[in-house]
Amino acid sequence: PVVLFSGKNDFLVLLEVMRETAAQLSAFVPDKNLYRVFNTSAGHVWSLDHGECGCPSCSLGGANKCCDVNNCHYDLSGDVLRKAYGNLRPRVRATGQLHWVDQHHYIPKPANSSVAARGGPTGHASLLFEDFAHPQ
């Protein structure tokens, strides 16, 4: 399955870009496997269905703790996993820690320089390593 997610307040990847992406992918991915989730108020964040960071809590160019994930009442991770694996076991409390990963090693040049200008020399992606629920 392919899940395309974009919030109405994402000013980095505009909703129209995601709609065009869906149109292009539809030539290669059967419609039953192409999911579009464009109905939240999320910004450029990972959407959760819990937590104190409301939807949207991060303004353009923001750097507060809510600029990675927002509680937009949509469990993006769970939705992707359910579409890929079917029913899941109930969630367990996360025991992991937040790890910052430098993305610059994975971005081809010259695009790397534009990302550095926008995100600074410490551009990163946040990953939370947890005990994910395994498929039943």
KOLSE-611683 format. One line per field, with one value per atom (N, C-alpha, C): residue number from 1; chain; atom name; x, z, y. Coordinates in nm, 2 decimals. Each point is the difference from the previous one (the first is absolute). Layout:
BEGIN
pos: (NUM; ...)
unit: (A; ...)
site: (CA; ...)
east: (X; ...)
up: (Z; ...)
north: (Y; ...)
***
This chain:
BEGIN
pos: (1; 1; 1; 2; 2; 2; 3; 3; 3; 4; 4; 4; 5; 5; 5; 6; 6; 6; 7; 7; 7; 8; 8; 8; 9; 9; 9; 10; 10; 10; 11; 11; 11; 12; 12; 12; 13; 13; 13; 14; 14; 14; 15; 15; 15; 16; 16; 16; 17; 17; 17; 18; 18; 18; 19; 19; 19; 20; 20; 20; 21; 21; 21; 22; 22; 22; 23; 23; 23; 24; 24; 24; 25; 25; 25; 26; 26; 26; 27; 27; 27; 28; 28; 28; 29; 29; 29; 30; 30; 30; 31; 31; 31; 32; 32; 32; 33; 33; 33; 34; 34; 34; 35; 35; 35; 36; 36; 36; 37; 37; 37; 38; 38; 38; 39; 39; 39; 40; 40; 40; 41; 41; 41; 42; 42; 42; 43; 43; 43; 44; 44; 44; 45; 45; 45; 46; 46; 46; 47; 47; 47; 48; 48; 48; 49; 49; 49; 50; 50; 50; 51; 51; 51; 52; 52; 52; 53; 53; 53; 54; 54; 54; 55; 55; 55; 56; 56; 56; 57; 57; 57; 58; 58; 58; 59; 59; 59; 60; 60; 60; 61; 61; 61; 62; 62; 62; 63; 63; 63; 64; 64; 64; 65; 65; 65; 66; 66; 66; 67; 67; 67; 68; 68; 68; 69; 69; 69; 70; 70; 70; 71; 71; 71; 72; 72; 72; 73; 73; 73; 74; 74; 74; 75; 75; 75; 76; 76; 76; 77; 77; 77; 78; 78; 78; 79; 79; 79; 80; 80; 80; 81; 81; 81; 82; 82; 82; 83; 83; 83; 84; 84; 84; 85; 85; 85; 86; 86; 86; 87; 87; 87; 88; 88; 88; 89; 89; 89; 90; 90; 90; 91; 91; 91; 92; 92; 92; 93; 93; 93; 94; 94; 94; 95; 95; 95; 96; 96; 96; 97; 97; 97; 98; 98; 98; 99; 99; 99; 100; 100; 100; 101; 101; 101; 102; 102; 102; 103; 103; 103; 104; 104; 104; 105; 105; 105; 106; 106; 106; 107; 107; 107; 108; 108; 108; 109; 109; 109; 110; 110; 110; 111; 111; 111; 112; 112; 112; 113; 113; 113; 114; 114; 114; 115; 115; 115; 116; 116; 116; 117; 117; 117; 118; 118; 118; 119; 119; 119; 120; 120; 120; 121; 121; 121; 122; 122; 122; 123; 123; 123; 124; 124; 124; 125; 125; 125; 126; 126; 126; 127; 127; 127; 128; 128; 128; 129; 129; 129; 130; 130; 130; 131; 131; 131; 132; 132; 132; 133; 133; 133; 134; 134; 134; 135; 135; 135; 136; 136; 136)
unit: (A; A; A; A; A; A; A; A; A; A; A; A; A; A; A; A; A; A; A; A; A; A; A; A; A; A; A; A; A; A; A; A; A; A; A; A; A; A; A; A; A; A; A; A; A; A; A; A; A; A; A; A; A; A; A; A; A; A; A; A; A; A; A; A; A; A; A; A; A; A; A; A; A; A; A; A; A; A; A; A; A; A; A; A; A; A; A; A; A; A; A; A; A; A; A; A; A; A; A; A; A; A; A; A; A; A; A; A; A; A; A; A; A; A; A; A; A; A; A; A; A; A; A; A; A; A; A; A; A; A; A; A; A; A; A; A; A; A; A; A; A; A; A; A; A; A; A; A; A; A; A; A; A; A; A; A; A; A; A; A; A; A; A; A; A; A; A; A; A; A; A; A; A; A; A; A; A; A; A; A; A; A; A; A; A; A; A; A; A; A; A; A; A; A; A; A; A; A; A; A; A; A; A; A; A; A; A; A; A; A; A; A; A; A; A; A; A; A; A; A; A; A; A; A; A; A; A; A; A; A; A; A; A; A; A; A; A; A; A; A; A; A; A; A; A; A; A; A; A; A; A; A; A; A; A; A; A; A; A; A; A; A; A; A; A; A; A; A; A; A; A; A; A; A; A; A; A; A; A; A; A; A; A; A; A; A; A; A; A; A; A; A; A; A; A; A; A; A; A; A; A; A; A; A; A; A; A; A; A; A; A; A; A; A; A; A; A; A; A; A; A; A; A; A; A; A; A; A; A; A; A; A; A; A; A; A; A; A; A; A; A; A; A; A; A; A; A; A; A; A; A; A; A; A; A; A; A; A; A; A; A; A; A; A; A; A; A; A; A; A; A; A; A; A; A; A; A; A; A; A; A; A; A; A; A; A; A; A; A; A; A; A; A; A; A; A; A; A; A; A; A; A; A; A; A; A; A; A)
site: (N; CA; C; N; CA; C; N; CA; C; N; CA; C; N; CA; C; N; CA; C; N; CA; C; N; CA; C; N; CA; C; N; CA; C; N; CA; C; N; CA; C; N; CA; C; N; CA; C; N; CA; C; N; CA; C; N; CA; C; N; CA; C; N; CA; C; N; CA; C; N; CA; C; N; CA; C; N; CA; C; N; CA; C; N; CA; C; N; CA; C; N; CA; C; N; CA; C; N; CA; C; N; CA; C; N; CA; C; N; CA; C; N; CA; C; N; CA; C; N; CA; C; N; CA; C; N; CA; C; N; CA; C; N; CA; C; N; CA; C; N; CA; C; N; CA; C; N; CA; C; N; CA; C; N; CA; C; N; CA; C; N; CA; C; N; CA; C; N; CA; C; N; CA; C; N; CA; C; N; CA; C; N; CA; C; N; CA; C; N; CA; C; N; CA; C; N; CA; C; N; CA; C; N; CA; C; N; CA; C; N; CA; C; N; CA; C; N; CA; C; N; CA; C; N; CA; C; N; CA; C; N; CA; C; N; CA; C; N; CA; C; N; CA; C; N; CA; C; N; CA; C; N; CA; C; N; CA; C; N; CA; C; N; CA; C; N; CA; C; N; CA; C; N; CA; C; N; CA; C; N; CA; C; N; CA; C; N; CA; C; N; CA; C; N; CA; C; N; CA; C; N; CA; C; N; CA; C; N; CA; C; N; CA; C; N; CA; C; N; CA; C; N; CA; C; N; CA; C; N; CA; C; N; CA; C; N; CA; C; N; CA; C; N; CA; C; N; CA; C; N; CA; C; N; CA; C; N; CA; C; N; CA; C; N; CA; C; N; CA; C; N; CA; C; N; CA; C; N; CA; C; N; CA; C; N; CA; C; N; CA; C; N; CA; C; N; CA; C; N; CA; C; N; CA; C; N; CA; C; N; CA; C; N; CA; C; N; CA; C; N; CA; C; N; CA; C; N; CA; C; N; CA; C; N; CA; C; N; CA; C; N; CA; C; N; CA; C; N; CA; C; N; CA; C; N; CA; C; N; CA; C; N; CA; C; N; CA; C; N; CA; C; N; CA; C)
east: (0.08; -0.08; 0.09; -0.06; 0.07; -0.10; 0.05; -0.08; 0.06; -0.07; 0.04; -0.07; 0.08; -0.06; 0.05; -0.10; 0.04; -0.11; 0.05; -0.10; -0.03; -0.11; -0.04; 0.09; 0.08; 0.09; 0.15; 0.02; 0.14; 0.04; 0.08; 0.05; 0.13; 0.06; 0.12; -0.03; -0.09; -0.05; -0.15; -0.03; -0.14; -0.09; -0.12; -0.10; -0.02; 0.01; -0.01; 0.11; 0.12; 0.11; -0.03; -0.06; -0.04; -0.11; -0.09; -0.11; 0.06; 0.10; 0.06; 0.09; 0.06; 0.07; -0.09; -0.12; -0.10; -0.04; -0.02; -0.04; 0.11; 0.13; 0.11; 0.01; -0.01; 0.01; -0.11; -0.12; -0.11; 0.02; 0.10; 0.04; 0.07; 0.06; 0.08; -0.05; -0.09; -0.05; -0.15; -0.05; -0.15; -0.07; -0.11; -0.07; -0.04; -0.02; -0.03; 0.12; 0.12; 0.12; 0.06; -0.07; 0.05; -0.10; 0.05; -0.08; 0.04; -0.10; 0.03; -0.06; 0.08; -0.05; 0.04; -0.09; 0.02; -0.10; -0.06; -0.11; 0.03; 0.13; 0.03; 0.05; 0.01; 0.05; 0.15; 0.07; 0.14; 0.09; 0.11; 0.10; 0.10; 0.12; 0.10; 0.06; -0.09; 0.03; -0.04; 0.04; -0.06; -0.12; -0.11; -0.13; -0.01; -0.05; -0.03; -0.15; -0.04; -0.14; 0.01; 0.11; 0.01; 0.12; 0.01; 0.10; -0.04; 0.09; -0.04; 0.02; 0.06; 0.02; -0.12; -0.08; -0.12; 0.03; -0.11; 0.01; -0.06; 0.08; 0.14; 0.06; 0.12; 0.07; 0.13; 0.04; 0.13; -0.02; 0.04; -0.01; 0.12; -0.02; 0.10; 0.14; 0.10; 0.13; 0.02; -0.10; 0.00; 0.11; 0.03; 0.10; -0.04; -0.12; -0.04; -0.02; -0.03; -0.01; -0.12; -0.09; -0.11; 0.02; 0.12; 0.03; 0.04; -0.01; 0.03; -0.13; -0.08; -0.12; -0.12; -0.12; -0.11; -0.12; -0.08; -0.12; -0.11; -0.01; -0.10; -0.11; -0.01; -0.11; 0.01; 0.12; 0.02; 0.13; -0.01; 0.12; 0.06; 0.09; 0.06; 0.08; 0.08; 0.08; -0.09; -0.10; -0.10; -0.07; -0.04; -0.08; 0.09; 0.13; 0.09; 0.02; 0.03; 0.02; -0.12; -0.12; -0.12; -0.03; 0.03; -0.02; 0.10; 0.12; 0.10; -0.02; -0.04; 0.00; -0.13; -0.10; -0.13; -0.02; -0.07; -0.02; 0.13; 0.01; 0.12; -0.03; 0.10; -0.02; -0.02; -0.06; -0.02; 0.14; -0.01; 0.12; 0.06; 0.13; 0.07; 0.07; 0.02; 0.07; 0.14; 0.04; 0.13; 0.10; 0.11; 0.11; 0.13; -0.01; 0.12; 0.03; 0.10; 0.05; -0.01; 0.00; 0.00; 0.14; 0.02; 0.13; 0.00; 0.10; 0.01; 0.09; -0.04; 0.08; 0.03; 0.13; 0.04; -0.04; -0.09; -0.05; 0.10; 0.09; 0.08; 0.08; 0.03; 0.08; -0.09; -0.13; -0.09; -0.06; 0.04; -0.06; 0.11; -0.03; 0.10; 0.03; 0.13; 0.04; -0.05; -0.04; 0.01; -0.12; -0.10; -0.12; 0.04; 0.11; 0.05; 0.02; 0.05; 0.03; -0.13; -0.11; -0.12; -0.07; 0.02; -0.06; 0.08; 0.13; 0.08; -0.03; -0.03; -0.04; -0.14; -0.09; -0.13; 0.01; 0.07; -0.01; 0.13; 0.10; 0.12; 0.09; 0.12; 0.10; -0.04; -0.09; -0.04; -0.14; -0.03; -0.13; -0.01; -0.12; -0.02; -0.14; -0.01; -0.13; -0.02; -0.11; -0.02; -0.06; 0.05; -0.05; -0.02; -0.11; -0.03; 0.01; 0.10; 0.01; -0.09; -0.10; -0.09; -0.02; -0.07; -0.05; -0.13; 0.02; -0.12; -0.08; -0.13; -0.09; 0.02; 0.01; 0.03; -0.14; 0.00; -0.13; -0.04; -0.13; -0.05; 0.01)
up: (0.00; 0.00; 0.00; -0.05; 0.00; 0.07; 0.11; 0.07; -0.02; -0.06; -0.02; 0.10; 0.08; 0.11; -0.02; 0.01; 0.00; 0.08; 0.08; 0.08; -0.07; 0.03; -0.06; 0.03; 0.11; 0.04; -0.03; -0.09; -0.04; -0.11; 0.04; -0.10; -0.06; 0.03; -0.06; -0.12; 0.02; -0.11; -0.02; -0.10; -0.01; -0.04; 0.04; -0.02; -0.15; -0.09; -0.14; -0.05; 0.06; -0.04; 0.04; 0.11; 0.04; -0.09; -0.04; -0.09; -0.13; -0.05; -0.13; 0.02; 0.11; 0.03; -0.01; 0.06; 0.00; -0.15; -0.07; -0.14; -0.08; 0.02; -0.06; 0.04; 0.13; 0.05; -0.04; -0.03; -0.04; -0.13; -0.08; -0.12; 0.03; 0.12; 0.04; 0.12; 0.08; 0.12; -0.01; 0.01; -0.01; 0.11; -0.04; 0.09; 0.13; 0.01; 0.13; 0.09; -0.05; 0.08; 0.01; -0.05; 0.01; 0.09; 0.11; 0.10; 0.02; 0.00; 0.01; 0.13; 0.08; 0.13; 0.00; -0.05; -0.01; 0.08; 0.10; 0.06; 0.14; 0.04; 0.14; -0.01; 0.11; 0.01; 0.02; -0.01; 0.03; -0.09; 0.06; -0.07; -0.06; -0.01; -0.06; 0.12; 0.05; 0.12; -0.02; 0.09; 0.01; 0.09; -0.05; 0.07; 0.10; 0.12; 0.10; 0.04; 0.08; 0.06; 0.15; 0.05; 0.14; 0.02; 0.12; 0.03; 0.03; 0.05; 0.04; -0.11; -0.11; -0.11; -0.10; 0.01; -0.08; -0.15; -0.07; -0.15; -0.05; -0.07; -0.01; 0.11; 0.05; 0.11; -0.05; -0.12; -0.04; -0.12; 0.02; -0.11; -0.10; -0.12; -0.10; 0.05; -0.01; 0.05; 0.15; 0.07; 0.14; 0.05; 0.12; 0.06; 0.13; 0.04; 0.13; 0.01; 0.11; 0.02; -0.08; -0.05; -0.07; -0.15; -0.05; -0.14; -0.06; 0.07; -0.06; -0.01; 0.11; 0.00; 0.06; -0.05; 0.05; 0.03; 0.10; 0.02; -0.09; -0.12; -0.09; -0.01; 0.11; 0.01; -0.11; -0.05; -0.11; 0.03; 0.01; 0.03; -0.13; -0.05; -0.13; 0.00; 0.10; 0.01; 0.01; 0.08; 0.02; -0.13; -0.07; -0.13; -0.10; -0.01; -0.10; 0.03; 0.13; 0.04; -0.02; 0.03; -0.02; -0.15; -0.08; -0.15; -0.05; 0.05; -0.04; 0.06; 0.12; 0.07; 0.05; -0.01; 0.06; 0.14; 0.08; 0.14; 0.08; 0.09; 0.08; 0.15; 0.07; 0.14; 0.07; 0.11; 0.07; 0.02; 0.01; 0.02; 0.14; 0.00; 0.13; 0.02; 0.13; 0.03; -0.06; -0.06; -0.06; 0.11; -0.02; 0.10; -0.06; -0.12; -0.07; 0.03; -0.06; 0.01; -0.14; 0.00; -0.12; -0.05; -0.13; -0.06; -0.12; -0.01; -0.11; -0.11; -0.12; -0.11; -0.10; -0.03; -0.10; -0.14; -0.06; -0.14; -0.11; 0.02; -0.10; -0.08; 0.07; -0.06; -0.11; 0.01; -0.09; -0.11; -0.01; -0.09; -0.11; -0.13; -0.10; -0.02; -0.03; -0.03; -0.14; -0.04; 0.07; 0.09; 0.00; 0.09; 0.14; 0.04; 0.14; 0.05; -0.09; 0.04; 0.02; -0.08; 0.03; 0.12; 0.04; 0.12; 0.12; -0.01; 0.10; 0.02; -0.11; 0.02; 0.07; -0.02; 0.06; 0.14; 0.02; 0.13; 0.08; -0.05; 0.07; -0.01; 0.06; -0.02; 0.09; 0.08; 0.08; -0.04; -0.12; -0.05; 0.05; 0.04; 0.06; -0.02; 0.02; 0.00; 0.14; 0.05; 0.14; -0.02; 0.07; 0.00; 0.15; 0.03; 0.13; -0.01; 0.06; 0.00; 0.11; -0.03; 0.10; -0.02; 0.09; -0.02; -0.08; -0.14; -0.08; 0.01; -0.01; 0.01; -0.13; 0.02; -0.12; -0.05; -0.12; -0.06; 0.07; 0.01; 0.06; -0.09)
north: (-0.12; 0.12; 0.13; 0.10; 0.13; 0.10; 0.06; 0.10; 0.13; 0.09; 0.14; 0.09; 0.06; 0.09; 0.14; 0.09; 0.14; 0.08; 0.09; 0.08; 0.13; 0.06; 0.13; 0.12; -0.02; 0.11; -0.03; -0.10; -0.03; 0.10; 0.10; 0.10; -0.04; -0.11; -0.05; -0.09; -0.09; -0.09; 0.03; 0.08; 0.04; -0.11; 0.01; -0.10; -0.03; 0.10; -0.02; -0.09; 0.01; -0.08; -0.15; -0.02; -0.14; -0.05; 0.08; -0.04; -0.04; 0.08; -0.04; -0.13; -0.02; -0.12; -0.12; 0.02; -0.11; -0.03; 0.10; -0.02; -0.07; 0.04; -0.07; -0.15; -0.02; -0.14; -0.09; 0.06; -0.08; -0.07; 0.04; -0.07; -0.13; -0.01; -0.12; -0.08; 0.06; -0.06; -0.01; -0.12; -0.02; 0.09; 0.05; 0.10; -0.06; -0.14; -0.06; 0.00; 0.03; 0.00; 0.14; 0.10; 0.14; 0.08; 0.03; 0.07; 0.15; 0.08; 0.15; 0.05; 0.06; 0.06; 0.14; 0.09; 0.14; 0.08; -0.06; 0.07; 0.05; 0.00; 0.05; 0.15; 0.06; 0.14; 0.00; -0.11; -0.01; 0.09; 0.04; 0.07; -0.11; 0.04; -0.10; -0.08; -0.09; -0.08; -0.14; -0.09; -0.14; 0.01; -0.06; 0.01; -0.11; 0.03; -0.10; 0.02; -0.10; 0.02; 0.01; 0.05; 0.03; 0.10; 0.05; 0.09; 0.15; 0.08; 0.13; 0.11; -0.04; 0.09; 0.00; 0.10; 0.00; 0.02; 0.00; 0.00; 0.13; 0.09; 0.00; 0.08; -0.04; 0.07; 0.05; -0.01; 0.05; 0.09; 0.12; 0.10; -0.02; 0.06; -0.01; 0.04; -0.09; 0.03; -0.01; -0.06; -0.01; -0.10; 0.01; -0.09; -0.05; 0.00; -0.04; -0.15; -0.06; -0.14; -0.06; 0.08; -0.04; 0.00; 0.03; 0.00; -0.13; -0.11; -0.13; -0.08; 0.00; -0.08; 0.09; -0.02; 0.07; -0.10; 0.03; -0.08; 0.05; -0.06; 0.04; -0.10; -0.08; -0.10; -0.10; -0.03; -0.10; -0.07; -0.13; -0.08; -0.05; 0.09; -0.03; -0.13; -0.02; -0.13; -0.12; 0.00; -0.11; -0.02; 0.10; -0.01; -0.07; 0.04; -0.06; -0.15; -0.02; -0.14; -0.09; 0.05; -0.08; -0.03; 0.10; -0.02; -0.10; 0.00; -0.09; -0.14; -0.01; -0.13; -0.05; 0.08; -0.04; 0.03; -0.07; 0.02; 0.00; 0.09; 0.01; -0.04; -0.03; -0.02; 0.14; 0.00; 0.14; 0.06; 0.13; 0.08; -0.03; 0.02; -0.01; 0.14; 0.03; 0.13; 0.00; 0.11; 0.01; 0.01; -0.07; 0.00; 0.06; 0.04; 0.04; 0.15; 0.05; 0.13; 0.07; 0.13; 0.08; 0.00; -0.03; 0.00; 0.10; 0.08; 0.09; -0.06; 0.00; -0.05; 0.11; 0.02; 0.09; -0.04; 0.07; -0.04; 0.03; 0.09; 0.05; -0.11; -0.11; -0.11; -0.07; 0.02; -0.07; 0.08; 0.13; 0.09; 0.03; -0.03; 0.02; 0.15; 0.02; 0.14; 0.03; 0.12; 0.13; 0.02; -0.09; 0.03; 0.01; -0.06; 0.00; 0.15; 0.08; 0.14; 0.08; -0.03; 0.08; -0.05; -0.13; -0.05; 0.06; 0.01; 0.06; 0.15; 0.07; 0.14; 0.01; -0.09; 0.01; -0.06; -0.11; -0.07; 0.02; 0.07; 0.02; -0.12; 0.02; -0.11; -0.13; 0.02; -0.12; -0.05; 0.00; -0.05; -0.15; -0.03; -0.13; -0.06; -0.12; -0.07; -0.06; 0.01; -0.06; -0.14; -0.09; -0.14; -0.05; -0.05; -0.05; -0.16; -0.06; -0.14; -0.05; -0.08; -0.05; -0.15; -0.06; -0.14; 0.01; 0.00; 0.01; -0.13; 0.02; -0.12; -0.08; -0.13; -0.09; -0.05; -0.03; -0.06; -0.13; -0.02; -0.12; -0.11)
***
